[in-house]
Amino acid sequence: MGQSFRWADSGKPGEKHFVPTPAKKKELRTIIEKVRRKKVVPPKPGDNKTGNILIDNAGKIGMFGFLSGCFYFYRGWKGGHNEDAVAEKIVKTLTIGTGEINELRASNPNFDLVQYTTFCSNAWKQYPDGRVTSSQFKSMVQIDLQHLINEETRLPKNLLGIGGKELPIKGWYVLDRVFRRHPKLKSDNTYRLTDLLTSLSLCVDGELEDLIHALYTVALLDQGSEDLIYSMHTFPNFVETLIHSNLVPSRQQTRLQTEYFMYDYGQASAKDIANTTVQGCVQDWQEKYEKGTFTIFKETIGWQKKKEEKDIEQTLLKNVVIPNVFGSTPPLTATEWVNDTFQHFTGNGPTEEELEDAKYVEETMIQEQEEIQGTILFKDFWWMMTSR
């Protein structure tokens, strides 16, 4: 083979460089001409496809997953803020604060469970119809609880006002503020005796069990039951009494109204709280005491040793029956929301008149709904008050 390059002077003293031979120059000229005449063909769609839908659309799938995750966290964050806003709005309607309740209990150390239940029984004997005015209730407190006044700490007469008597319950001005929140009849200005007695329990100084036992006693007196069994048909009305007495936390008074596509909350009614309380407690009972299908399967094939059933706590709460339509309208399911959205955008949805008619029928059904059926014992009542 001949040489393609040779040494030649570069024009500078002592320097040389390679110079292609004439044959090599011709070869290079031919290559350059071919490159100049070559046409560049643009790639066609699908030339770089592998046929695997996951690999070919990896970027799109990744972007969709990232945006979906962002929306998921934003939805939860926004829903939490909406629930907090509703809870704060409910707090603004309260007529008494936590510090005032603690002050009431600390100011009435002798007003225990025995004194409270005795007073409640005497009150129902004096007013068997269950209606009483605020002045009558105040007078009854002054007479029946006069023995709670300590002679050594009795207030001077000049601080009681003209013709005034010292009240056995300290902090009455706070209680009077709570009493005014309860509904009353405009015809005779009377309150429900159960409402005022429930609010009076804010002064009971003792353990939590004493307070709940006191509320259970008031609930039994309200329905006129001589047995220690509570009929659940009066439970929604009793929950409303607890709400007006500031005994239900604001967080428990929030209700999920809309789930799709954003969470929206509103204030729950007494029937809503009664419904969720009963159903939630029954679910807790089933998870605690009833065996699941997989547990029974493992015990059957020997994977798990069968435990002896010893003194399983029984409750009447699981026998309570709640009507299908009870409380506010539940939020739409995913299928219903998609169907309504599709009909809205396609124009095939119901007209405004049809929506108004459906809303009227639904509200009428809620007003005419049946009552909760069943009875419970004190341990069931305790379970509902402490867990829900």
LINDA-V999692 format. One record per residue. RES is the residue in one small letter. PHI is phi in whole degrees, -180 to 180 (* if undefined). PSI is psi as a letter, one per 20 degrees, with the letter a starting at -180 (* if undefined). BURIAL is I if it has 16 or more other C-alpha atoms within 10 Angstrom, else O. Layout:
RES | PHI | PSI | BURIAL
RES | PHI | PSI | BURIAL
This chain:
m | * | p | O
g | -79 | r | O
q | -78 | p | O
s | -89 | h | O
f | -130 | q | O
r | -141 | q | O
w | -77 | q | O
a | -149 | q | O
d | -70 | q | O
s | -90 | i | O
g | 98 | i | O
k | -114 | q | O
p | -61 | p | O
g | 80 | j | O
e | -119 | q | O
k | -135 | q | O
h | -144 | r | O
f | -81 | p | O
v | -127 | p | O
p | -68 | q | O
t | -75 | r | O
p | -57 | h | O
a | -66 | g | O
k | -69 | h | O
k | -61 | h | O
k | -65 | g | O
e | -65 | g | O
l | -64 | h | O
r | -64 | h | O
t | -65 | g | O
i | -64 | g | O
i | -63 | g | O
e | -65 | h | O
k | -64 | g | O
v | -65 | h | O
r | -67 | h | O
r | -82 | i | O
k | -73 | p | O
k | -96 | p | O
v | -87 | o | O
v | -92 | o | O
p | -67 | q | O
p | -68 | q | O
k | -92 | q | O
p | -60 | p | O
g | 96 | i | O
d | -65 | h | O
n | -98 | j | O
k | -80 | q | O
t | -99 | i | O
g | 96 | i | O
n | -94 | o | O
i | -65 | h | O
l | -72 | g | O
i | -72 | g | O
d | -67 | h | O
n | -117 | k | O
a | -62 | g | O
g | -64 | g | O
k | -65 | g | O
i | -65 | g | O
g | -64 | g | O
m | -65 | g | O
f | -64 | g | O
g | -65 | h | O
f | -65 | g | O
l | -67 | h | O
s | -65 | g | O
g | -64 | g | O
c | -62 | g | O
f | -66 | h | O
y | -61 | g | O
f | -70 | h | O
y | -66 | h | O
r | -64 | g | I
g | -66 | h | O
w | -66 | g | O
k | -67 | h | O
g | -65 | h | I
g | -63 | g | O
h | -67 | h | O
n | -65 | g | I
e | -67 | g | I
d | -63 | h | I
a | -64 | g | O
v | -67 | g | I
a | -63 | g | I
e | -66 | h | O
k | -66 | h | O
i | -70 | h | I
v | -60 | h | I
k | -66 | i | O
t | -90 | i | O
l | -69 | q | O
t | -103 | j | I
i | -152 | q | O
g | -100 | r | O
t | -64 | h | O
g | -64 | h | O
e | -69 | h | O
i | -65 | g | I
n | -63 | h | O
e | -69 | h | O
l | -62 | g | I
r | -69 | h | I
a | -70 | h | I
s | -82 | i | I
n | -127 | m | I
p | -69 | h | O
n | -90 | i | I
f | -90 | n | I
d | -99 | a | I
l | -64 | h | I
v | -63 | g | O
q | -64 | h | O
y | -70 | g | I
t | -65 | h | I
t | -65 | g | O
f | -65 | h | I
c | -63 | g | I
s | -65 | g | O
n | -67 | h | O
a | -65 | g | I
w | -72 | h | I
k | -71 | h | O
q | -76 | h | O
y | -129 | m | O
p | -67 | i | O
d | -78 | i | O
g | 78 | j | I
r | -121 | p | I
v | -155 | q | I
t | -86 | r | I
s | -67 | h | I
s | -68 | h | O
q | -66 | h | O
f | -67 | h | I
k | -65 | g | O
s | -64 | h | O
m | -66 | h | I
v | -65 | g | I
q | -63 | h | I
i | -85 | g | O
d | -76 | h | O
l | -113 | k | I
q | -62 | h | O
h | -70 | i | O
l | -79 | i | I
i | -76 | p | I
n | -89 | p | O
e | -62 | h | O
e | -71 | h | O
t | -111 | j | O
r | -65 | q | O
l | -73 | q | O
p | -63 | q | O
k | -66 | h | O
n | -70 | i | O
l | -95 | i | O
l | -91 | i | O
g | 87 | r | O
i | -74 | o | O
g | 66 | j | O
g | -86 | q | O
k | -120 | q | O
e | -71 | p | I
l | -86 | p | I
p | -66 | h | I
i | -95 | o | I
k | -79 | q | I
g | 77 | k | I
w | -65 | h | O
y | -63 | h | O
v | -72 | g | O
l | -63 | h | I
d | -62 | h | I
r | -66 | h | O
v | -72 | h | I
f | -59 | h | I
r | -69 | i | O
r | -79 | h | I
h | -73 | q | I
p | -70 | q | O
k | -138 | q | I
l | -78 | p | O
k | -75 | h | O
s | -69 | g | O
d | -127 | j | O
n | 57 | k | O
t | -104 | q | I
y | -106 | r | I
r | -72 | p | I
l | -61 | h | I
t | -63 | h | I
d | -63 | g | I
l | -70 | h | I
l | -67 | h | I
t | -66 | g | I
s | -66 | h | I
l | -65 | h | I
s | -66 | i | I
l | -64 | i | I
c | -94 | i | I
v | -68 | p | I
d | -99 | o | I
g | 171 | a | O
e | -75 | r | O
l | -62 | h | O
e | -63 | h | O
d | -65 | g | O
l | -65 | g | I
i | -67 | h | I
h | -64 | h | I
a | -66 | g | I
l | -65 | h | I
y | -65 | h | I
t | -64 | g | I
v | -64 | h | I
a | -65 | h | I
l | -68 | h | I
l | -67 | h | I
d | -65 | h | I
q | -94 | j | O
g | 69 | k | O
s | -92 | p | O
e | -88 | h | O
d | -85 | q | O
l | -86 | l | O
i | -126 | p | O
y | -98 | p | I
s | -85 | p | I
m | -78 | i | I
h | -69 | i | I
t | -96 | j | I
f | -65 | g | I
p | -59 | h | I
n | -66 | h | I
f | -70 | h | I
v | -64 | h | I
e | -63 | h | I
t | -64 | g | I
l | -64 | h | I
i | -65 | g | I
h | -68 | h | I
s | -89 | j | I
n | 62 | k | I
l | -106 | j | O
v | -116 | p | I
p | -58 | q | O
s | -63 | h | I
r | -64 | h | I
q | -76 | i | O
q | -97 | j | I
t | -94 | q | I
r | -138 | p | I
l | -75 | o | O
q | -97 | g | I
t | -131 | p | I
e | -105 | h | I
y | -124 | p | O
f | -92 | i | O
m | -117 | q | O
y | -75 | p | I
d | -133 | p | I
y | -121 | q | I
g | -148 | r | I
q | -81 | p | I
a | -84 | q | I
s | -86 | r | I
a | -63 | h | I
k | -70 | h | I
d | -62 | g | I
i | -66 | g | I
a | -63 | g | I
n | -64 | g | I
t | -67 | h | O
t | -65 | g | I
v | -66 | g | I
q | -65 | h | I
g | -65 | g | O
c | -69 | h | I
v | -64 | g | I
q | -64 | h | O
d | -62 | g | O
w | -64 | g | I
q | -65 | g | O
e | -69 | h | O
k | -87 | h | O
y | -116 | h | O
e | -87 | q | O
k | -83 | p | O
g | -79 | r | O
t | -64 | g | O
f | -69 | h | O
t | -65 | g | O
i | -64 | h | O
f | -65 | g | O
k | -67 | h | O
e | -69 | h | O
t | -69 | g | O
i | -89 | i | O
g | 92 | j | O
w | -72 | h | O
q | -133 | p | O
k | -72 | p | O
k | -73 | p | O
k | -89 | q | O
e | -77 | p | O
e | -83 | o | O
k | -119 | o | O
d | 49 | l | O
i | -69 | p | O
e | -65 | p | O
q | -97 | q | O
t | -143 | q | O
l | -83 | i | O
l | -65 | h | I
k | -70 | i | I
n | -95 | j | O
v | -72 | p | I
v | -110 | p | O
i | -112 | p | I
p | -60 | q | O
n | -63 | g | O
v | -103 | o | O
f | -151 | p | I
g | 88 | a | I
s | -74 | r | I
t | -68 | p | O
p | -69 | q | O
p | -65 | q | I
l | -66 | q | O
t | -77 | r | O
a | -63 | g | O
t | -66 | g | O
e | -65 | h | O
w | -66 | g | I
v | -64 | g | O
n | -65 | g | O
d | -65 | g | I
t | -65 | g | O
f | -64 | g | O
q | -66 | h | O
h | -67 | g | O
f | -77 | h | O
t | -87 | i | O
g | 79 | j | O
n | -98 | j | O
g | -77 | r | O
p | -69 | q | O
t | -77 | r | O
e | -65 | h | O
e | -66 | h | O
e | -67 | h | O
l | -65 | g | O
e | -64 | g | O
d | -65 | g | O
a | -65 | h | O
k | -66 | h | O
y | -65 | g | O
v | -63 | g | O
e | -67 | g | O
e | -65 | h | O
t | -66 | h | O
m | -64 | h | O
i | -67 | h | O
q | -69 | h | O
e | -97 | j | O
q | -70 | q | O
e | -76 | r | O
e | -90 | r | I
i | -69 | p | I
q | -110 | q | O
g | 126 | r | I
t | -131 | q | I
i | -137 | r | I
l | -102 | a | I
f | -65 | h | I
k | -67 | h | O
d | -69 | g | I
f | -63 | h | I
w | -64 | g | I
w | -62 | g | I
m | -66 | g | I
m | -71 | h | O
t | -90 | h | O
s | -97 | h | O
r | -125 | * | O
